[in-house]
Amino acid sequence: MKFGGTSVADAEAIHRLVGLVRRQIQAQAKSDRPPVVVVSALAGVTDRLIALAHLAEEGEADRAVSGLHELLERHVTVASGVTTGDNQSKAAAEVREEFESLIGLVHALALLREVSARSLDAVVASGELASSRIVARALAECRMPVAWIDARTVVITDAEHTGAAPDMTATCERAREHIGRTAALGQVAVLGGFIGATASGVTTTLGRGGSDYSGAIIGACLGVDEIQIWTDVDGMLTADPRIVPQPRVVPQLSFAEASELAYFGAKVLHPSTILPAVAKNIPVRILNSRRPESAGTLITGDARSADGQLTAIACKRNVTVIDITSTRMLMAHGFLRRLFEVFERFKTAVDVVTTSEVSVSVTVDDTRRLGAIVDSLRSFAEVECEPEMAIVSAVGENLRADPTLFGRAVTSLDRIPLRLVSQAASRRNITFVLRDADVPQAMRRLHEAFF
């Protein structure tokens, strides 16, 4: 059971979480394995910690420390709202210890006037360490057998700070050792998501949205029956509700469809989330912690939209199109290798690719190294960049079986200028690249045509 930031936002949310865990324990009464709980930081805390780290980098130690005291008081208040007596005093002490350590680190960063990726991981990890301590005490308050586990002793990663990759072999060994031991005692294990550590014990994070990923990693290592992602929406929706009014909940979809939707902008899931689940064929269920009676969305190895339509549409905003043109590309081998080596060198992922005889167009949403990429490409080709673009992706297993869906999708976007159109070899999605300003109209038209 993985709970997101809004599901642990305050005392009321944590009371709901406790009720959901109790209900799950009752549902698993005949099982010898209690549920495992993975939690995000309290809503908004990670962003606040990042901002305070940058204040320290600017030498604003007093302001950064003042902000940490505010966060400490928020955590103590939440803990006081879900615990009493001994549990309350222990929760407050654990949270204070975490933040006192963090205040010392921030003072050091302010002196150095530098926040490395490694230091930033150490700062933001405090959010999940503190929230998981509070949740563990809240469960204990309700007389549930519980064990808090430091996720850094379980999730072992490489040293790519702020976006670390898990070592699944080492992590699974640790998960079976630490969480398996608590499960054998009938205890609910509680861990912070998003965080891990290198083999030598240095704190790392899995990147933004990584708490979902943590839940799936741990679930896969333990071979659980189901991975539940508890959030603040009823499930995966047919479109972004901020753009399309009244989208529907998608009751069931395949791992492949969910991966496409997550990658192309669906906010409910982190793109990496379901990869460990896919490997072990473990169902993933997205549920609303505020409306647990809602059936949510079930993601399995194989699913198909019952009505023969698309499954959902998603969009990725603030994309840049890069056009690379060279007559040397004509009939030449090795050109594409040279081109993509540039993106590899600067660790920048490419979303959409289209090619012709003498040109290649790609899209990127990470523009931090765009200047250096363009300079390198210009050593052997002409390059033009077009910012303020977007990707709209229509996803569905039915695209493979019904060729008319592609035509209907393109026709529904009549008179909207399309910069690139792509259909992957899997024929599971149709991707349109268009001006960012045209996204609302394009999304609404697609949704009206198919839903």
C-alpha positions as CSV (number, residue, x, y, z in Angstrom):
1,M,0.0,0.0,0.0
2,K,1.7,3.2,-1.2
3,F,0.2,6.5,0.0
4,G,1.0,9.7,-1.8
5,G,1.6,13.2,-0.3
6,T,-2.1,14.2,-0.3
7,S,-2.9,10.9,1.5
8,V,-0.6,11.9,4.4
9,A,-1.1,15.7,4.1
10,D,-2.5,16.2,7.6
11,A,-3.9,14.5,10.7
12,E,-7.3,13.9,9.0
13,A,-5.6,12.2,6.0
14,I,-3.4,10.0,8.2
15,H,-6.5,9.0,10.2
16,R,-8.0,7.8,6.8
17,L,-4.8,6.0,6.0
18,V,-5.0,4.1,9.4
19,G,-8.5,3.1,8.6
20,L,-7.5,1.8,5.2
21,V,-4.6,-0.2,6.6
22,R,-6.9,-1.7,9.2
23,R,-9.4,-2.6,6.6
24,Q,-6.7,-4.3,4.5
25,I,-5.5,-6.3,7.5
26,Q,-9.0,-7.5,8.0
27,A,-9.3,-8.4,4.4
28,Q,-6.1,-10.4,4.6
29,A,-7.1,-12.1,7.9
30,K,-6.5,-15.6,6.4
31,S,-3.1,-14.5,5.0
32,D,0.2,-14.9,7.0
33,R,1.5,-11.7,5.4
34,P,0.3,-8.3,6.7
35,P,0.4,-5.4,4.3
36,V,3.5,-3.3,3.7
37,V,3.0,0.5,3.9
38,V,5.1,3.0,1.8
39,V,4.5,6.7,2.3
40,S,5.5,10.0,0.5
41,A,6.4,13.1,2.4
42,L,3.6,15.3,3.7
43,A,2.0,17.2,0.8
44,G,4.2,20.0,-0.4
45,V,7.2,19.2,1.8
46,T,9.6,18.0,-0.8
47,D,9.2,21.2,-2.9
48,R,9.7,23.3,0.3
49,L,12.8,21.4,1.2
50,I,14.3,21.9,-2.2
51,A,13.5,25.7,-1.9
52,L,15.2,25.8,1.5
53,A,18.3,24.0,0.2
54,H,18.6,26.7,-2.5
55,L,18.2,29.4,0.1
56,A,21.2,27.9,2.0
57,E,23.2,27.8,-1.3
58,E,22.6,31.5,-1.6
59,G,24.0,32.0,1.9
60,E,20.6,32.7,3.5
61,A,21.1,30.3,6.4
62,D,18.8,32.1,8.8
63,R,15.9,32.1,6.4
64,A,16.5,28.4,5.5
65,V,16.7,27.4,9.2
66,S,13.5,29.4,9.9
67,G,11.7,27.5,7.2
68,L,12.9,24.2,8.6
69,H,11.5,25.2,12.0
70,E,8.2,25.9,10.4
71,L,8.2,22.4,8.7
72,L,9.2,20.8,12.1
73,E,6.3,22.5,13.8
74,R,3.9,21.3,11.0
75,H,5.2,17.7,11.5
76,V,4.9,17.8,15.3
77,T,1.3,19.2,14.9
78,V,0.3,16.4,12.6
79,A,1.9,13.8,14.9
80,S,0.0,15.3,17.9
81,G,-3.2,15.0,15.9
82,V,-2.8,11.2,15.3
83,T,-1.1,10.0,18.5
84,T,-1.5,10.3,22.3
85,G,0.7,9.6,25.3
86,D,3.8,7.6,24.8
87,N,3.3,7.3,21.0
88,Q,2.9,11.1,20.8
89,S,6.1,11.9,22.8
90,K,8.1,9.3,20.8
91,A,6.8,10.6,17.4
92,A,7.7,14.2,18.4
93,A,11.1,13.1,19.5
94,E,11.8,11.2,16.3
95,V,10.7,14.1,14.1
96,R,12.7,16.6,16.1
97,E,15.8,14.4,15.8
98,E,15.4,14.3,12.0
99,F,15.0,18.0,11.7
100,E,17.8,18.9,14.1
101,S,20.2,16.8,11.9
102,L,18.8,18.6,8.8
103,I,19.3,22.0,10.4
104,G,23.0,21.2,11.0
105,L,23.4,20.1,7.4
106,V,21.7,23.3,6.1
107,H,24.1,25.4,8.1
108,A,27.1,23.6,6.5
109,L,25.6,24.1,3.0
110,A,25.2,27.8,3.7
111,L,28.9,28.1,4.7
112,L,29.9,26.2,1.5
113,R,27.5,28.2,-0.7
114,E,27.0,24.9,-2.6
115,V,24.3,22.3,-2.8
116,S,25.5,19.2,-4.7
117,A,23.1,16.6,-6.0
118,R,24.3,14.4,-3.1
119,S,23.6,17.1,-0.5
120,L,20.2,17.7,-2.0
121,D,19.3,14.1,-1.7
122,A,20.3,14.2,2.0
123,V,18.0,17.2,2.5
124,V,14.9,16.0,0.7
125,A,15.1,12.5,2.1
126,S,14.0,14.0,5.5
127,G,10.5,14.5,4.2
128,E,9.8,10.7,3.8
129,L,11.8,9.8,6.9
130,A,9.7,12.1,9.1
131,S,6.3,11.2,7.5
132,S,7.0,7.5,7.8
133,R,7.9,7.9,11.5
134,I,4.5,9.7,12.1
135,V,2.5,7.0,10.2
136,A,4.2,4.2,12.1
137,R,3.3,5.8,15.4
138,A,-0.3,6.5,14.2
139,L,-0.7,2.8,13.4
140,A,0.8,1.8,16.7
141,E,-1.7,4.2,18.4
142,C,-4.5,2.1,17.0
143,R,-2.9,-1.0,18.5
144,M,-1.7,-2.4,15.1
145,P,1.5,-4.4,15.2
146,V,3.9,-2.2,13.3
147,A,7.6,-1.9,12.5
148,W,9.2,1.3,11.1
149,I,12.0,0.5,8.7
150,D,14.5,3.0,7.3
151,A,14.1,2.6,3.5
152,R,17.8,3.3,3.1
153,T,18.6,-0.1,4.6
154,V,16.3,-1.7,2.0
155,V,16.4,0.2,-1.3
156,I,20.0,-0.1,-2.6
157,T,20.8,2.1,-5.6
158,D,23.6,3.4,-7.8
159,A,25.2,6.8,-7.0
160,E,23.2,8.8,-9.6
161,H,22.0,11.3,-7.1
162,T,18.5,12.9,-7.5
163,G,17.6,10.1,-10.0
164,A,19.2,6.9,-8.7
165,A,18.4,3.5,-10.2
166,P,17.8,0.5,-7.9
167,D,20.0,-2.5,-7.7
168,M,17.1,-5.0,-7.8
169,T,19.2,-8.0,-6.7
170,A,20.6,-6.2,-3.6
171,T,17.3,-4.5,-2.9
172,C,15.3,-7.8,-3.0
173,E,17.8,-9.5,-0.7
174,R,17.4,-6.6,1.8
175,A,13.6,-6.5,1.4
176,R,13.3,-10.2,2.2
177,E,15.7,-9.8,5.1
178,H,14.2,-6.7,6.8
179,I,10.6,-6.7,5.7
180,G,10.3,-10.5,5.7
181,R,11.4,-10.6,9.3
182,T,8.7,-8.1,10.4
183,A,6.1,-9.9,8.3
184,A,6.9,-13.2,10.0
185,L,6.2,-11.4,13.3
186,G,2.8,-10.3,11.9
187,Q,3.9,-6.6,11.9
188,V,3.0,-4.0,9.3
189,A,6.3,-2.6,7.9
190,V,6.2,1.2,7.3
191,L,8.8,2.8,5.0
192,G,9.4,6.1,3.4
193,G,9.1,6.1,-0.4
194,F,11.4,7.9,-2.9
195,I,14.6,7.3,-0.9
196,G,17.3,4.7,-0.9
197,A,21.1,4.5,-0.4
198,T,24.2,3.3,-2.2
199,A,25.8,0.1,-1.2
200,S,28.1,2.2,1.0
201,G,25.2,3.8,2.8
202,V,25.1,7.3,1.1
203,T,21.5,8.6,0.9
204,T,20.0,8.8,-2.6
205,T,16.6,9.5,-4.1
206,L,14.8,7.9,-7.1
207,G,13.7,11.2,-8.7
208,R,10.4,13.1,-8.5
209,G,7.4,10.8,-8.2
210,G,9.7,8.1,-7.0
211,S,7.6,7.0,-4.0
212,D,5.3,5.1,-6.5
213,Y,8.5,3.5,-7.8
214,S,9.6,2.5,-4.3
215,G,6.2,0.8,-3.7
216,A,6.5,-1.2,-6.9
217,I,10.2,-2.1,-6.2
218,I,9.4,-3.4,-2.7
219,G,6.2,-5.1,-3.9
220,A,8.1,-6.9,-6.7
221,C,10.9,-8.0,-4.4
222,L,8.3,-9.4,-1.9
223,G,6.2,-11.0,-4.6
224,V,3.0,-9.4,-3.2
225,D,-0.5,-10.2,-4.6
226,E,-1.2,-6.6,-5.5
227,I,0.4,-3.1,-5.4
228,Q,-2.0,-0.4,-4.4
229,I,-1.3,3.3,-5.2
230,W,-3.4,5.4,-2.9
231,T,-3.8,9.0,-4.3
232,D,-6.4,11.8,-4.4
233,V,-8.2,10.8,-7.6
234,D,-10.5,7.9,-8.4
235,G,-8.0,6.2,-10.7
236,M,-6.5,6.7,-14.1
237,L,-8.6,9.1,-16.1
238,T,-9.4,9.3,-19.8
239,A,-7.8,12.8,-19.9
240,D,-6.3,15.5,-17.6
241,P,-9.3,17.0,-15.7
242,R,-7.5,20.4,-15.7
243,I,-7.9,20.4,-19.5
244,V,-10.9,18.3,-20.4
245,P,-14.0,18.7,-18.3
246,Q,-15.5,15.6,-16.7
247,P,-13.1,12.8,-17.9
248,R,-14.0,9.2,-17.1
249,V,-12.2,6.8,-14.9
250,V,-10.5,4.0,-16.9
251,P,-11.6,0.8,-15.0
252,Q,-8.9,-1.4,-16.4
253,L,-5.8,-1.1,-18.7
254,S,-2.7,-3.0,-19.6
255,F,0.8,-2.5,-18.2
256,A,1.9,-1.3,-21.7
257,E,-1.0,1.3,-21.9
258,A,-0.3,2.6,-18.4
259,S,3.4,3.0,-19.2
260,E,2.6,5.0,-22.4
261,L,0.2,7.2,-20.5
262,A,2.5,7.8,-17.6
263,Y,5.4,8.6,-19.9
264,F,3.4,11.0,-22.0
265,G,2.1,13.0,-19.1
266,A,-0.6,11.2,-17.1
267,K,0.1,12.5,-13.6
268,V,-1.4,9.7,-11.6
269,L,1.6,7.3,-12.2
270,H,5.3,7.9,-12.2
271,P,6.6,6.5,-15.6
272,S,9.0,4.0,-13.9
273,T,6.4,2.9,-11.4
274,I,5.1,-0.2,-13.0
275,L,8.3,-1.6,-14.4
276,P,9.0,-3.9,-11.4
277,A,5.4,-4.9,-11.4
278,V,5.5,-5.8,-15.1
279,A,8.6,-8.0,-14.5
280,K,6.7,-10.0,-11.8
281,N,3.2,-9.7,-13.4
282,I,1.8,-8.1,-10.2
283,P,-1.4,-6.2,-10.6
284,V,-1.3,-2.5,-9.8
285,R,-4.4,-0.8,-8.5
286,I,-4.9,3.0,-8.3
287,L,-7.3,4.0,-5.6
288,N,-8.6,7.2,-4.0
289,S,-7.9,7.5,-0.2
290,R,-10.7,10.0,0.1
291,R,-13.2,7.7,-1.6
292,P,-12.1,4.2,-0.9
293,E,-15.4,2.8,-2.0
294,S,-14.5,3.8,-5.6
295,A,-13.3,0.7,-7.6
296,G,-10.3,2.7,-9.0
297,T,-8.2,1.5,-11.9
298,L,-6.7,-2.0,-12.2
299,I,-3.5,-2.4,-14.3
300,T,-2.7,-5.9,-15.4
301,G,-0.6,-7.7,-17.9
302,D,-3.4,-7.8,-20.5
303,A,-6.5,-5.5,-20.8
304,R,-8.5,-4.2,-23.7
305,S,-11.1,-1.4,-23.8
306,A,-14.5,-3.2,-23.9
307,D,-16.0,-0.7,-26.3
308,G,-13.4,-0.9,-29.0
309,Q,-12.2,2.7,-28.4
310,L,-9.1,4.3,-27.2
311,T,-8.2,3.8,-23.6
312,A,-7.1,7.4,-22.7
313,I,-5.3,10.5,-23.9
314,A,-2.4,12.3,-22.2
315,C,-0.3,15.4,-22.9
316,K,3.2,16.5,-22.1
317,R,3.6,20.3,-22.1
318,N,6.7,22.6,-22.5
319,V,8.4,20.5,-25.1
320,T,11.1,21.6,-27.5
321,V,11.3,20.3,-31.1
322,I,14.9,20.0,-32.5
323,D,15.2,19.8,-36.3
324,I,18.6,18.4,-37.5
325,T,19.2,18.6,-41.2
326,S,22.2,17.5,-43.2
327,T,22.7,16.5,-46.8
328,R,25.5,14.2,-45.5
329,M,22.7,12.1,-44.0
330,L,21.5,11.0,-47.5
331,M,22.4,7.4,-48.2
332,A,25.0,7.6,-45.3
333,H,25.4,5.0,-42.6
334,G,26.4,6.1,-39.1
335,F,24.7,9.5,-39.2
336,L,21.9,8.5,-36.8
337,R,24.4,6.9,-34.4
338,R,26.5,10.1,-34.3
339,L,23.3,12.2,-33.8
340,F,22.0,10.1,-30.9
341,E,25.4,9.9,-29.2
342,V,25.1,13.6,-28.6
343,F,21.9,13.1,-26.6
344,E,23.5,10.2,-24.7
345,R,26.5,12.2,-23.9
346,F,24.4,14.9,-22.3
347,K,22.1,12.4,-20.6
348,T,19.0,13.9,-22.2
349,A,16.1,11.6,-23.2
350,V,14.2,12.0,-26.5
351,D,10.5,11.5,-26.6
352,V,9.4,11.5,-30.3
353,V,11.5,10.9,-33.4
354,T,10.6,11.4,-37.0
355,T,13.0,11.0,-40.0
356,S,13.2,11.8,-43.7
357,E,16.0,11.5,-46.3
358,V,18.0,14.5,-45.0
359,S,16.5,15.5,-41.7
360,V,15.6,14.2,-38.2
361,S,13.2,15.8,-35.8
362,V,13.2,15.0,-32.1
363,T,11.4,16.3,-29.1
364,V,12.9,16.8,-25.6
365,D,11.2,18.1,-22.4
366,D,14.5,18.4,-20.4
367,T,16.2,21.6,-21.8
368,R,18.9,22.0,-19.1
369,R,21.6,20.9,-21.5
370,L,19.9,22.1,-24.7
371,G,22.6,24.7,-25.5
372,A,25.4,22.2,-25.3
373,I,23.4,19.7,-27.3
374,V,22.8,22.2,-30.1
375,D,26.4,23.2,-30.2
376,S,27.5,19.6,-30.6
377,L,24.9,18.8,-33.3
378,R,26.0,22.0,-35.3
379,S,29.5,20.5,-35.7
380,F,28.0,18.2,-38.4
381,A,24.5,19.4,-39.2
382,E,22.1,22.4,-39.4
383,V,20.0,22.7,-36.3
384,E,16.8,24.6,-35.5
385,C,14.9,24.6,-32.2
386,E,11.2,25.3,-31.7
387,P,10.2,25.8,-28.0
388,E,6.6,26.1,-26.6
389,M,5.5,22.9,-28.2
390,A,3.6,19.9,-26.7
391,I,2.9,16.2,-27.2
392,V,-0.6,14.8,-27.2
393,S,-0.7,11.0,-27.1
394,A,-3.8,8.9,-27.8
395,V,-3.3,5.4,-26.2
396,G,-5.1,2.1,-26.6
397,E,-4.5,-1.6,-27.3
398,N,-7.3,-1.3,-29.8
399,L,-5.1,0.7,-32.1
400,R,-3.4,-2.5,-33.1
401,A,-6.7,-4.2,-34.1
402,D,-8.7,-1.3,-35.6
403,P,-6.9,0.8,-38.3
404,T,-9.9,3.2,-38.5
405,L,-9.0,4.6,-35.0
406,F,-5.9,6.3,-36.4
407,G,-7.9,8.1,-39.1
408,R,-10.6,9.2,-36.7
409,A,-7.9,10.6,-34.3
410,V,-6.3,12.6,-37.1
411,T,-9.6,13.8,-38.5
412,S,-10.8,15.0,-35.1
413,L,-7.8,17.5,-35.1
414,D,-8.8,19.0,-38.4
415,R,-7.4,22.6,-38.8
416,I,-5.1,22.3,-35.8
417,P,-1.5,22.6,-37.2
418,L,0.3,19.3,-36.4
419,R,4.1,19.6,-36.3
420,L,4.8,15.9,-36.1
421,V,2.7,12.8,-36.2
422,S,4.1,9.4,-35.1
423,Q,2.8,5.9,-34.5
424,A,5.1,3.5,-32.7
425,A,5.9,0.0,-33.9
426,S,3.8,-1.4,-31.1
427,R,0.8,0.5,-32.6
428,R,-0.4,1.2,-29.1
429,N,-0.3,5.0,-29.3
430,I,-0.6,7.9,-31.8
431,T,1.5,10.8,-30.9
432,F,0.9,14.4,-32.1
433,V,3.4,17.2,-31.7
434,L,1.7,20.6,-31.8
435,R,1.9,24.1,-30.4
436,D,1.4,24.2,-26.6
437,A,-1.3,26.8,-27.1
438,D,-3.3,24.3,-29.1
439,V,-3.3,21.6,-26.5
440,P,-6.6,22.4,-24.8
441,Q,-8.5,22.4,-28.1
442,A,-6.8,19.2,-29.3
443,M,-7.4,17.3,-26.1
444,R,-11.1,18.3,-25.9
445,R,-11.6,17.3,-29.6
446,L,-10.0,13.9,-29.2
447,H,-11.9,13.3,-26.0
448,E,-15.2,14.2,-27.6
449,A,-14.4,12.0,-30.6
450,F,-13.6,8.9,-28.5
451,F,-15.3,9.3,-25.1
